[in-house]
Amino acid sequence: MAPEQRRSTFRPCIDLHEGQVKQIVGGTLSDRNDDELKTNFVATQPPEYFAGKYRDNGLEGGHVIKLGPHNDEAARRALAEWRDHLQIGGGITSDNAKEWLDAGASKIIVTSYLFPGGNFDLERLQTISSLVGKDKLVVDVSCRRRGDKWFVAMNKWQDITTMEVNKENLDMLAQYCNEFLIHAADVEGLCQGVDEELVKKLGEWVTIPTTYAGGAKSISDLETVNRLSGGQVDLTYGSSLDIFGGVVSFDELVKASNQ
């Protein structure tokens, strides 16, 4: 009997900005100009409320992302609510990685640390992988499109690095981590649909667990990602969910994901 084909599943998120759970249009985050920030939703509930909701629904593989400063305390509360089940990203380096694992993160997520000056530094990747262990490391290869290619974006997706997202580079990174998180920053927070071309390419390229985030607007997008990626890529929903002020039923999505 052939092994059961893997299916794409729903991966939850908690995005933190200035200590609050928010949903932000990804391309508008900036260190330089807060006036450009476009926010879709600001939660009245604390981050641990959402962590508890994910726990109660058995939603593994979720990520907590610290978008800028003043988020550490909020992140710690979320992690403490469901220890060893949520990943943490945003400002993670070799200096603080173990501290976040001790705080209850299941894995740490890194991007900007790997790209000093916008250039990939293999030694940094090797260092942090050795420090926490390959099985505890997620590399965030969030990207922006340039022509018919995608390049890794860092510093809240403001700065484009020199690294192209392609099979060769993903295979190289996969030697040191056991998961990828990929925000399509150009469509993040817009609720206008996923980047289908990128999802299809990721399905062909990736060899380790991979979560795509950006643009999901309906429950049917989960099946779209499943079909395009051959079940190799999971999908994060954010701004479109009713728990974040959107129209997609969280409960219905959980049901669809569990089918």
C-alpha positions in Angstrom: 0.0 0.0 0.0 1.4 3.4 -1.0 2.2 5.9 1.8 -0.5 8.5 2.3 0.2 11.7 0.4 1.1 14.6 2.7 -1.5 17.5 2.7 -0.9 21.2 3.3 -2.2 22.3 6.7 -3.0 25.6 8.4 -0.2 27.1 10.5 -1.2 29.9 12.9 0.7 33.1 13.7 1.0 35.8 16.4 2.5 39.0 15.0 3.7 41.4 17.7 4.2 45.2 17.1 4.9 47.5 20.1 3.8 44.7 22.4 0.4 44.2 20.8 -1.0 41.5 18.5 -1.4 43.2 15.2 -1.9 42.4 11.5 0.2 44.6 9.3 0.5 45.1 5.6 4.0 43.6 5.2 5.5 46.0 2.7 4.7 49.0 4.9 6.9 48.1 7.9 9.7 50.6 8.3 12.3 51.6 10.8 12.4 55.0 9.2 8.8 56.2 8.9 6.0 55.1 11.2 3.6 57.2 9.0 3.9 54.6 6.3 2.7 51.7 8.5 -0.6 50.2 7.4 -2.3 48.2 10.1 -5.2 45.9 9.3 -6.0 44.9 12.9 -5.0 45.5 16.5 -6.2 42.9 19.0 -7.8 43.9 22.3 -6.8 40.4 23.7 -3.2 39.8 24.9 -0.9 37.5 22.9 -1.4 34.6 25.4 -5.1 34.5 24.4 -4.2 33.6 20.9 -1.5 31.1 22.0 -4.2 29.4 24.2 -6.6 29.3 21.3 -4.0 27.6 19.1 -3.2 25.1 21.9 -6.9 24.3 22.5 -7.3 23.6 18.7 -4.1 21.5 18.5 -2.5 23.8 15.9 1.2 22.9 15.8 3.9 24.8 14.0 2.7 28.3 14.7 5.1 31.2 14.9 5.4 34.3 17.1 7.1 37.2 15.2 8.5 40.2 17.0 8.2 43.1 14.5 10.6 45.6 15.9 11.4 46.6 19.6 9.2 46.5 22.7 7.9 43.0 22.1 10.0 40.7 24.3 7.6 40.6 27.3 4.6 40.0 25.1 6.4 37.2 23.3 7.4 35.6 26.5 3.8 35.5 27.7 2.7 33.8 24.4 5.4 31.2 24.6 4.7 30.5 28.3 1.0 29.8 27.5 2.0 26.8 25.3 5.5 25.9 26.0 7.6 24.0 23.4 4.9 24.4 20.7 5.4 27.9 19.2 8.3 29.2 17.2 9.9 32.6 17.8 11.3 35.0 15.3 12.4 38.7 15.1 15.8 39.9 16.2 17.1 36.3 17.0 20.9 36.0 17.0 23.4 33.5 18.3 23.6 35.7 21.5 19.9 35.3 22.5 18.8 32.1 20.7 19.2 29.8 23.7 17.4 32.4 25.9 14.3 32.1 23.7 14.4 28.3 23.7 14.6 28.5 27.5 11.6 30.8 27.5 9.5 28.1 25.9 10.0 28.4 22.1 9.9 25.1 20.2 12.3 26.5 17.6 13.9 29.8 16.8 13.5 31.6 13.5 16.4 33.6 11.9 16.7 35.9 8.9 18.5 39.3 9.4 21.2 37.8 11.5 22.3 35.7 8.6 22.7 38.7 6.3 25.1 41.3 7.7 25.0 44.2 5.3 22.5 42.4 3.1 25.0 39.6 2.2 24.6 36.0 3.3 27.1 34.8 5.9 27.4 31.0 5.9 29.5 31.1 9.0 26.7 32.7 11.0 24.3 30.0 9.9 26.8 27.3 10.9 27.3 28.9 14.3 23.7 29.2 15.2 22.8 25.8 13.9 25.6 24.2 16.0 24.5 26.3 19.0 20.8 25.3 19.1 20.9 22.2 17.0 19.6 21.8 13.4 16.3 20.5 14.7 15.6 23.7 16.6 16.3 26.1 13.7 13.9 27.6 11.2 15.4 29.8 8.5 13.0 32.6 7.4 13.6 33.1 3.7 10.9 35.7 3.4 11.2 37.4 0.0 10.2 40.1 -2.4 9.8 39.7 -6.1 12.2 41.3 -8.6 11.2 40.5 -12.2 10.6 36.8 -12.5 12.8 35.9 -9.4 12.5 36.2 -5.6 15.2 37.6 -3.3 15.4 37.2 0.5 14.2 40.4 2.3 15.3 41.3 5.8 14.9 44.0 8.4 11.1 43.8 8.5 11.2 43.1 4.8 12.6 46.6 4.0 16.0 45.5 2.6 16.5 43.2 -0.3 19.5 40.9 0.1 21.7 39.4 -2.6 20.3 35.9 -2.0 17.9 34.5 -4.6 15.3 32.1 -3.4 15.9 29.0 -5.6 16.5 25.3 -5.3 20.3 25.6 -5.0 20.1 28.0 -2.1 17.3 26.3 -0.3 19.2 23.0 -0.5 22.2 24.6 1.0 20.3 26.2 3.8 18.5 22.9 4.5 21.8 21.4 5.6 21.7 23.5 8.7 18.0 23.9 9.6 14.9 21.6 9.6 12.2 24.1 8.5 11.6 27.1 6.3 9.2 30.0 6.9 8.6 32.1 3.8 6.6 35.3 3.9 5.8 36.7 0.4 6.3 40.3 1.6 4.8 41.9 -1.5 1.4 40.3 -0.8 1.6 40.0 3.0 -1.5 41.5 4.8 -3.2 42.4 1.5 -5.8 39.5 1.5 -5.6 39.4 -2.3 -4.6 35.8 -2.7 -1.3 33.9 -2.4 1.6 34.2 -4.8 0.7 31.0 -6.7 3.9 31.0 -8.8 6.1 31.1 -5.7 4.0 28.4 -3.9 4.4 26.1 -7.0 8.1 26.7 -7.1 8.5 26.0 -3.4 6.6 22.7 -3.9 9.2 21.7 -6.5 12.2 23.0 -4.5 11.8 22.3 -0.8 13.0 19.1 0.9 12.2 20.1 4.5 8.9 21.3 6.2 8.0 24.7 4.8 5.3 27.3 5.8 4.3 30.0 3.3 2.6 33.2 4.5 1.1 36.0 2.5 -2.2 36.9 0.9 -4.4 34.0 2.0 -8.0 35.3 1.8 -10.3 32.2 1.8 -10.5 28.7 3.1 -10.1 27.5 -0.5 -6.6 28.9 -0.6 -5.5 26.0 1.6 -6.5 23.6 -1.1 -4.9 25.8 -3.8 -1.6 25.7 -1.9 -2.0 21.9 -1.4 -2.6 21.4 -5.1 0.2 23.7 -6.3 2.8 22.5 -3.9 1.9 18.8 -3.9 1.2 19.0 -0.2 4.8 20.1 0.5 4.0 23.6 1.8 1.8 24.6 4.7 -0.1 27.9 4.8 -0.4 30.7 7.4 -3.5 32.8 7.6 -3.4 36.2 9.3 -5.4 39.3 8.4 -8.2 37.4 6.6 -9.1 35.4 9.8 -12.2 36.5 11.9 -10.1 36.4 15.0 -8.0 39.2 13.4 -10.9 41.2 12.1 -11.2 39.4 8.8 -14.0 37.3 7.1 -12.5 33.8 7.2 -13.9 31.6 10.0 -11.1 30.4 12.2 -13.2 27.4 13.4 -14.1 26.5 9.8 -10.5 26.7 8.7 -9.4 24.4 11.5 -12.0 21.9 10.4 -10.9 22.1 6.8 -7.2 21.7 7.8 -8.0 18.6 9.9 -9.9 16.8 7.1 
